[in-house]
Amino acid sequence: MRGTGLVAWGNEKVYAYYTTEGNTVRVRLSVDEADRLGLTAGLRVWMTLPDRKPTDVLVMRVAHAAPFVWVEMTVMSAAATRSM
């Protein structure tokens, strides 16, 4: 799945391009938005894509390609989510 729209990061929402493949989610957003959200590798956050349920994700990589940032995340398993 891929598209554009409002993506929720915790309690914040940003307009972004996103793609999903298996358990991998990639999101492209502006450098300013990424800085404001404090996105760094190792960050675990609840994320909601348009028309989807909230998902627990782990940020694996943040690649800066000004004026954008690509954030690659992996969806956490249900067992890992319950242990939090």
N, C-alpha and C positions, 0 to 999 in steps of 0.2 A: 504494500500500500504506500502511496505517496500523495502529497498534496501541500496546500498552504492553508494557514488559518491560525486561530488563537490556540496556543499551546500553554497549558498551565504547569508551572514549576512550583510546587508547594502552594503558597497563597498568591503567587504572582502570575500574571498572564502576559505573553509576548506573541507578536505575530511572527510566524516562522515558516520555513519550508521544511518538510519532514519526509523521511522514507523509513520503511520498516521491511525487514527481511528476517524471518525466523525470530530469534530472540534479540536481534540487533535493531536498535533505533538510532537513526542519524538525523540531527536537526541542524539547520543552518539559520543563524540569527546574526544580528549586527554585533560588532565588537562592543558597542556601548551597552547593549542589553546583556551580553555575556558578562561584562565587568560588573554591571549592577547586580546580577544574580549571583556573582561569586562562583562561577562554574570552574571547577578544577577537577583533574583526574582523582578518582577515589571518593568523590562526593556521592552520597546516596540520597535520593530525593524521590518524592511522589510526583509523577508526571502524568498529565492527561492530554492526549491528542484529541482533535475534533471528532466528535461522535464516538468516542471510546471511553471505557471505564478507566479510573485512575490506576496507574501501574507503578510499582516500586522498581526503580532503576538505579544502576550503578554507573557513574560516568567513568568510562574507560580511557577516553582520549579527548583532548581539546586542541584542535588544529586551527591556528590563526592564519587567515588568508584575507587580509584587510581588503575591503571594509567588513568582511564577514568572519564568523567563527563557525567551524563545523564541530559539533559535539557528538561523539559516538558513545552510546550507552548499551548496556546489556540488561535485559529484563531479569529481575531476581526471581528465583523459584518460590513457590508458595511456602515451602518448608523454611527457606531462609527468611522470608517475610515474617512468619510466625515467631521466629526466635528473637525478633527485635523487641 
